[in-house]
Amino acid sequence: MALSTHEIVNKLWNLCNVLRDDGITYHQYLNELTYILFLKMSEETGQEKHIPEEYRWQVLASKEGIELANFYRQLLLDLGTKGKGKVQEIYANSQTNIKEPANLRKIIKHIDELDWYEAKEEGLGDMYEGLLQKNASEKKSGAGQYFTPRPLINVMVRLMKPQVGERLNDPAAGTYGFMIAAYEYIKSENDLYKLSAKKNKFLYEEQFSGCELVDDAHRLALMNAFLHGMKGNIANGDSLSTLGESFKNYDLVLANPPLGTKKGGERPTRSDLVYPTGNKQLNFLQAIYRSLHQRGGARAAVVLPDNVLFEDGDGQRIREDLMNKCNLHTILRLPTGIFYAAGVKTNVLFFERGKKDKGNTKEVWVYDLRTNMPSFGKRTPFTEKHFTDFEAAYTAKNRKKVKDERWSCISRADIAKKNDSLDMGLIADDSIVKSEDLGDPIDIAKEALTELADITKELKAIIKELG
């Protein structure tokens, strides 16, 4: 019987239980799964020509015991050092954490026995995205730091409207979610069969690009792009180093830069930032608006933490520079709890690069999606429906006619009076609490009772074990 993508994701993720005795973490498991899945997916999609014959799926699947373990280690080494193109990138610096050959054999056997027909019909990329989301939502994996919620990505892409022929970039690519969503958006909005061969080639090979510092995240991004049918021009390095100086002339940048500061507060090594600082997000913000061309129409949507909106010193100078060089037309204040890293307060800054370097921002519209919002989590999932009112306000022909308590406009002159602080637009009172936001009290009570019953059952099991 053919399995749906969701069922395959659950089966693959449940395999991680096999590796617990081997001391393998969730994150290591996803890397291990990626090494093995790449070979299987290459067979399923008829793209094994890039893999040496002696290391193709059927050869791996035929091995047993200690011979399998030794073969697998050699495969990782050889593909990472002698492989070509995408294969070498996927397996670069790869190594296995699986000690027991029986566990490795079990994973390969399970993958080989799955019916991939339905997953191929639904899209292998969706299957892999499902695994990435499982990994990000598992707090112990630590992967949530570079996983942007898909509803937020989809809304940002939809509002930015990427077009065929534009050059897109994500300088903090993570698992490449923004670029993949932009690619899917373009495919949904255009009849690719009507595009010229030149435009189709550009779409697949050149239109999308990114950069990712973390080796494991870079590997996952490459695999994600591969399974979505994209070439995946993803550099493995630091956008804030001299490497980033070559990232320029983009039509659209979509990004969620990493949180935190550089080790020891050190400044970026690239020389083209006017206000280099120890704050990584402020450096990324500068790098992003500098990477947009000045021909008109170049734009960006960037997720940034609250401190970027109000930090003094270099923070103020960078915000002033941003509002001079770009039209910072919209700020979306995001609710807490939507990222897997708990308690992070973030915003999306939407801006367009001006043709000149002065006076491009006249006013900033702010939408408060934070005040009086439900506590998001497993009980109240964060979905695209939560953005409905914001999207209506953002796309309105006349923003001043929008009647929404969460929507406000601040003039550039008023921002200047507050030392260019953009920490604004949040509603202080409870006037916009809606009963439906809080959920049905009966449902909440039922869920609490279910959770209590589960805890009781676990406690009884522990007591029984203790005798």
N, C-alpha and C positions, 0 to 999 in steps of 0.2 A: 504494500500500500504506500502511495506517495505521501511524503511528509511535507507539511507546510513549513515555511521559513521559521515561524515561531517555534514549532516543535523541534526543528533541527537545532536552533539556538539553544533551547533548553537541554537537549540531549548532549550537545557538545559542552555546554557549561557544566553539566552534572558530571562530566568526565573528570573535572578537577578534583572530585572527591577521591578518585583513584590515586591521585598523586599526594594526598595529604600525608600518607605514611612515608613518602619520600621527602617530606619537609618542604614541598614546593609551594610558594606563595601564589595568590591569584594572578598577580602581575607576571610572574615567571611562567605560569601556566599559559597565559594568553600568548606570550612570546613563543613558547614551545609549540602551541597549537598553530601559530602562524607559520613556523618552519614547515610543519607537516602538511597543513592545509594548502600552502602554496603549491606543493607538488601535486596534491590531489586535484586542486582547482585548475592547474595547468593541463592535467589530463582531461578533466571534464569540459574545458573550454577549447580543447584542441590547440593549445599553445605550448606543447612540450618541446618544440624545436629549439627553444632557448635553454633547455636543460640538457646536459650531457646524457647520453643514453644509459650509461651505467648508474645514473642517479635518479632515474625517473620513477614514478609512483609504483609501478608493478614490480620493479626490482626491490624497492624498499619493503613493499607489502609481502614479499616472498621470504623474507628473512625471519629467523627465530633466535631466541636465547642470546648468548653472549656474542654470537656472530652479528646479530641485529644491532646490539649496543655499540660494537666496534665500528660497524658499517655506518651507523647514524652519525657517530662522532666524526668520522672521516668525511662523510657527506657535507656536514656543516662547515668543516674546515676548508674543503676544496671549493665548494660553491662560494664561500666568502672570500677566498683569495684568488681562485682561478676562473670563477664564473664571469659571465659577460653582462654588461648593461644592468638591467633591472634585477637580474638574478643575483649579481654580486652585491648590489645595494641592499636587497632584502636580507642576505645572509652575512653581511659585513659584521665582523666581531661576534658572530653567533657562537653560542656554546650551550650544551645541554645541562640541565640540573637534575635530570632523571637518573637515579642510581640503579634502580631495579629494571632489568630487561623485560620482565613480565609486565610491568606497568606501561612501558613504551609499546610493547606488543598489543596490549589491550586497547590503547588509544588508536593505534593504526588500524586494528581490526574493526573497532567501532566506526571509524570514519569510512572505511572501505565498504562496510555493510549498509550504510545509509543510502536511501533512495534519493538521489540528488535532482531528479526530474523536476519536481514542484519548485524547489529552491531556485533552479535555473530559470524557470518560467517567471517566478516572482522577482528574481534578481539576486545574484549571489552577493552583490554589494549590500543589500538589505540584511542578509544573513550576517555578514561581518559587522555591520553597524550594530546589530543586536548584541553581538558578543562584546563589542566595545562599551556599549551601554551597561551591560551586566557588570563588566569589570569596573566601570566608573561608579556604579551605584553600590558596589561592595566596598565599604569604608576602609576595610583592612588593605585593599589593593593600593590605596593612595593615588589611583589614576584620575580621581575626580578633579584634580587640580588642572588638568589640561583637556577636560571634556566639557564643552559648552552645551547646555541643554538644547536638544534638537528643535523644540518649539521656538526658542529665541533665535536660533540660527535661521530657521525658515522665515520668520517675520522680517528679520534684518535683510535677508536676500530679497524677499518680495518687495520691500519698500525701496531698495536700491536698484531694482530692475536691471540686472546685468544684460548686456546686449551682445549679439554675435559680433565678433570682430574687436571687442574691447579686450584690454589686457588687465587681468585681475591678479591680486597678490594677497597672501596672508603671511606676514613676517614672523608670526608665532604660531605656526600651523597646527601644532598638536597632532591630532589624528586626521587632519585635512577636512574636517567637517564643513567649514565655510565654502571651500572651493568645490566640494562635491555637491553641496546644496545649490550653488550657483550654476554648476554644470547641468544638474537635473532641472533647474528652473528654465534655463535656456532651451533645453530639449523639449520641455512641456509647452513653451511659448512659440516654438518655430517648427516648421516642417523641414526636417533636416534633408529630406530627399530633394527639396527645391533649392538647397544651398549649392553654390558652385563647389567644385572639387577643392579649390583653393581655400574657401571659407571653412569647409569641413575639416580640411587638414589642419588649419589654424586652430579650430575649435578643439580638436583632439590633442594636438602636439604642443601648441604654444600659448593658448589663451589663459591658462591657469598656472599659477606658480606659488611657491611657498618656501619657508625656511623653518627648520626645527632643530633645536640645540640638542635635545635629549635623544641618545641613540635608539633606545627602545621605542619611544614615541615616533621617531622618524621611520623605523621599520613598519610600525603599525599603519602609519600614514601612507607609505608606499603600497602596502598590501590593500588598503582601503581604496586607493586610486585604481590599482590594477583590477580589482573586482568590480569597480564601477565603469570599467572600460576607458579609463583616462591614462594618459602617458605618465602624469605625475612628475612635474618638474619641481622636486622638493629638495632644496639644498640641505645638507646636514652641517649645521654650524650656527653661529651666533649672529643674529641680525644687528646687534649693537657693536660688532667688531668691524674691521675694515671690509669684511665680506659684504656687509649691508650697504656700503657706499655705492654698490652697483645696482641696487634696487631702486629704479627710478622710471619716470614717464608712464605710470600706471593710470588707467581710467577709473579703477575701483579697487579699494582696499577694504577687506573685511577681516576683523581680528579681535581676539580676546587675549591680550598679552598676559604673561605670567605675573603672579603677585610677588611682592617682596622686594628686597634690595639686593644689589650685587654684593658678593662676599666682601666683607670688610669695608663696605660702602664705596668700593672703587668705582671709578667713572668709566664710561664706555671707551673702547679703543678706536672707534671710528672718528675721523677728524672733521666730519661735515656737520656735526650738531653744534648750533650756536650756544646752547645752554646745557652742556653735559653735566649730569648730576648722578648721585648715587641711587636715585629713585628710578627703578627700571621702567615703571609705567610712564613716567614723564619723558624718559628717553625714547620709548616706543612711540609715544604720541608725536614727538618731534619728527622722528624717523618716518612716520606714516604720512604726515601732511607734507613733508619735504619730497616724498616719493611720488606725489601726484603731479601730473603735467599741468601747465598753465595755459592750455589752448582753450579751456572752457569745458565744463561738464564733468571734470574729474572729481570724484567724490569718495567718501569713506564713512563707514559705520564701525565704531570701535567700543568694545566693552572695557570700562575702566573703573577702578574702585573710587570711593568717595574722596580719599585724600588728594586725588588729582584735581578735584574741584576747588579745594581751598588751601592747599599747601603754600606757605609764604616763600619769599626769596625766589629761587629759580622757578618754582611752581607758578608764581604770579607772572614772571617774565615770559614763561612758555605759554601760558593762557593768553596773555596780551599778544604775543607773536601769532598764536593760532587764530585769534579773532581778527588780526590784521590781514594775514595771508589768506584766510578762509572765511566763508560765511558759515559760522557755527549756528545753524538755523534751529536745531532741535536737540534737547536732552531728555532722555527717558530715564526716570528714576525707577530702578528695578526693585521688586520685593526681595526680602531676605529669604533664605531657605531654598532658592531655586538651584543653587549650585551645590555640588556634593561636598564642597568644603563649607562646613557650617558657619553661619554668622557673617559671611562676607557681604558687605554692602557695595553694590555696583550700579553702574549707569551705562547707558549707551549714548555716545556722542555721535551725532550725524552732522557732517560738514562737507562743504564743496569748495574746492580750491579756486581762488580768484585769478583773474588774468593779471592783476597787479598785486603788489605786496602790502598795500595799505587800505585800511578802512572797509574791509569786506563784510564784517558783521555789523548790522544795524540794530538787530533785536534777536533775542533768543527765546524760543518757545519751549516750555518745560511741561512734561507730563508726569504726574505723580502716580506711579503704579505701586507705591510702597505703603502709604498710609492706609490703615484699616483693611489690609489684605489678609486672607486666611493664612494659616501656618501650613506651608507646603511640605509635602512628604508623601509617604506611601498612601495615607488615608485621603489626602487632597492633592492629587497629582497636578503639576503645572502644565497647562496645555495652551495651544494657540488661541483658544477661545478667550483667555484672559487678556489678550491683546486687542480684541475687537474694537473697543471704544478708542483705544490709542490709535489704531490704524485709520479709523474714521476721521479722527482729528488731524492726524498727520497728512492725509491725502485730500483734505477739504480744500476746495477752490479758494474759499475765503476763511482763513483760520479764525479771524475775529468773530465770525458768526457762529462758531461752534459753542454750544452750551454744555459745558462739562466742568464740574468743580475741580477736576484734577488737572485742567488745562490752563496754563497761564503764560503771559508774555512779559518779558523784562527787557527794557531798552538797553542799548550799549552804554548810554550815559549813566544809567542807574547801576550797572555792573561796575563801571569805572569808579563810582563813589565808594564801592565796597572793596577796593583794592583788587579788582578783577576776580573776586570770588564768584564761582559758579555754583556754590552750595546753596541752592535756592529752589523754590517751587514746591517744597513739601508742605502739606496741609497739616496744621497743628491740632485741629479739633477732630471730633468724632462724627461730624455731620454727615459723612458719606458712608457710614457703616450700613451694609445691607444684610438683612437677615439671611438671605440665601448664601452669602459669603461664608457664614458661620456653619452651615451644614444643618441637616435635620437632627435635632436633639436625640430622637429615638435611635437613628442610625449610629450616632456617636456612642450612645449608651450600649447598644448591641455590640459594637466593635470593642468597646472597653471590656465588656463581659467575656467576649471571645478570647481577648488577649490574656485576661485574668485566668481563664480556664486553662490556656496553654501553659502559663507560668506554673499553675498548680500541678499540672501533669508532669512538667519537668522536675519540679521539686520532689514529687512522689517517687519519680524514677531514681533521683539522686539518693533519697533516703533508703530506697530499696537496695541500691548498690552498696551503700555504707553498712547495710545489714542491721 
